[in-house]
Amino acid sequence: MNAPDRSHCAGTEQPPGKPSSQTGVGAPPSLTRRMACWLYEGMLLFGVVFIAGYLFGTLSQTRNALDNRHALQAFLFVIFGIYFTWFWARGQTLAMKTWDIALVDTRGQPVTQARALLRYLLSWLWLLPPLAVIAPFGLTGGETFVIVTGWVLVWALLSRFHPQRQFWHDAFAGTRLVTKVRKPRP
């Protein structure tokens, strides 16, 4: 008699350093690699922002950059959500491919679109707390930069306290970043 498949049970997760034979993934990437990927992703998003901003400005007939500012921000929030949800549901964004990082669920399987969307919403923990603190004070650009950068560094370093060295928004979303194992060339 065959044993039942219990790969979905809580106690059968893949150990953090052991590659999964099913998905070709390995240990969590180092914090340095994850942050380098994060910065590269930010550079790539300039293109997304440019195209989305041009599309928004054309469709809304906005002539001044300060007109419809909040509508543009909401539009970009939705565009970023579509971008990240679509790519994460397929395992990697372009920046993640460059740095050999993949996104999987806690069992090492590809994430669903719903889980990718949850991760997108939770990933705003990178920016919303410092922005909420800054908002009532009307700080200068330099002060805002220092506070946001300080929070990003704190949030990144908090991953050192996670048992598998994952970012906390990944833990809350039921996802994890892993090193993508390259297949050898024939």
C-alpha positions in Angstrom: 0.0 0.0 0.0 1.4 3.4 -1.0 2.0 6.0 1.7 -0.2 9.1 1.4 1.4 12.3 0.0 2.1 14.6 3.0 4.2 17.2 1.2 1.5 19.8 2.0 1.7 19.2 5.8 3.3 21.7 8.0 6.2 19.6 9.3 7.5 18.5 5.9 9.0 21.8 4.7 12.3 21.7 2.8 15.2 22.5 5.1 16.5 26.0 4.4 19.9 25.0 3.1 18.9 21.9 1.1 18.1 22.2 -2.6 14.7 20.9 -3.7 14.8 18.3 -6.4 11.4 19.4 -7.7 12.0 23.2 -8.1 15.8 23.5 -8.6 16.1 25.9 -5.7 18.7 26.0 -2.9 19.5 28.0 0.2 18.3 31.5 0.9 20.4 34.1 -0.9 22.7 36.3 1.1 21.3 39.6 2.4 23.9 41.4 0.2 22.6 39.6 -2.9 18.9 40.3 -2.0 19.6 44.0 -1.4 21.6 44.2 -4.7 18.6 42.7 -6.4 16.3 45.1 -4.6 18.3 48.1 -5.9 18.5 46.7 -9.4 14.7 46.1 -9.3 14.3 49.8 -8.4 16.4 50.8 -11.4 14.3 48.7 -13.7 11.1 50.2 -12.3 12.1 53.5 -13.7 11.1 52.2 -17.1 7.8 50.9 -15.8 7.2 54.3 -14.1 8.1 56.2 -17.3 5.7 54.2 -19.5 2.9 54.1 -17.0 3.3 57.9 -16.3 3.3 58.6 -20.0 0.2 56.5 -20.5 -1.6 58.1 -17.5 -0.6 61.6 -18.7 -1.9 60.9 -22.2 -5.1 59.3 -21.1 -5.9 61.9 -18.5 -4.7 64.9 -20.6 -2.5 66.0 -17.6 -0.4 69.0 -18.6 1.2 69.8 -15.3 3.0 67.2 -13.2 1.3 68.3 -10.0 -2.2 67.9 -11.5 -3.8 64.6 -10.7 -0.8 63.7 -8.5 -2.8 61.4 -6.2 -4.5 59.7 -9.1 -1.1 59.1 -10.7 0.2 57.6 -7.4 -2.9 55.3 -7.2 -2.4 54.3 -10.9 1.3 53.5 -10.3 0.3 51.4 -7.2 -2.0 49.3 -9.3 0.6 49.0 -12.2 3.3 47.9 -9.7 0.9 45.4 -8.2 0.2 44.0 -11.7 3.9 43.9 -12.5 5.0 42.2 -9.3 2.1 39.8 -9.0 2.5 38.6 -12.6 6.3 38.1 -12.4 6.3 36.6 -8.9 3.5 34.1 -9.9 6.0 33.0 -12.5 8.8 32.7 -10.0 11.1 35.7 -10.8 11.2 39.3 -12.0 14.0 40.3 -14.4 16.1 41.5 -11.5 15.6 38.2 -9.7 16.7 36.3 -12.8 19.8 38.4 -13.0 20.8 37.6 -9.4 19.6 34.0 -9.6 16.9 34.5 -6.9 13.5 32.8 -7.1 10.3 33.2 -5.1 8.6 30.1 -3.8 6.1 29.3 -1.2 7.1 27.7 2.1 7.0 24.2 0.5 9.3 25.2 -2.3 6.5 25.3 -4.9 5.7 28.2 -7.2 3.5 30.9 -5.6 -0.1 31.5 -6.7 -1.2 34.9 -7.9 -3.2 35.4 -4.7 0.0 34.8 -2.6 2.0 37.0 -4.9 -0.6 39.8 -4.5 -0.4 39.3 -0.7 3.4 39.6 -0.8 3.1 42.7 -2.9 0.8 44.4 -0.4 3.0 43.3 2.5 6.2 44.4 0.7 5.0 48.0 1.3 6.3 47.5 4.8 9.6 48.6 3.2 8.3 52.2 2.8 5.0 52.9 4.5 6.1 53.0 8.1 8.7 55.8 7.6 6.4 57.7 5.2 3.6 57.6 7.8 6.0 59.0 10.4 7.4 61.6 8.1 4.0 62.9 6.8 2.9 65.1 9.7 6.2 66.8 10.1 6.8 68.3 6.6 10.5 67.3 6.6 13.0 68.3 3.9 14.1 66.0 1.2 17.4 65.2 2.9 15.7 64.4 6.2 13.1 62.2 4.4 15.9 60.4 2.6 17.8 59.6 5.9 14.6 58.3 7.6 13.5 56.2 4.7 17.0 54.8 4.1 17.4 54.1 7.8 14.1 52.2 7.9 15.0 50.2 4.8 18.3 49.2 6.4 16.6 48.2 9.7 13.9 46.2 7.8 16.6 44.4 5.8 18.7 43.7 8.9 15.6 42.3 10.8 15.8 39.3 8.4 18.8 38.2 10.4 16.4 37.3 13.2 14.2 35.1 11.0 15.1 31.4 11.4 15.6 31.0 7.6 17.0 34.5 7.1 14.0 35.6 5.1 12.5 39.1 5.0 9.6 39.4 7.5 7.0 40.3 4.8 7.9 37.0 3.1 7.3 35.2 6.4 3.9 36.9 6.8 3.0 36.1 3.1 4.1 32.5 3.3 6.8 32.9 0.7 10.5 32.8 0.7 13.4 33.8 -1.5 15.8 31.1 -2.6 18.9 30.8 -4.7 17.9 29.5 -8.1 20.1 26.5 -9.1 21.3 26.8 -12.7 21.0 23.7 -14.8 24.3 22.6 -16.2 24.7 23.1 -19.9 24.8 19.9 -22.0 
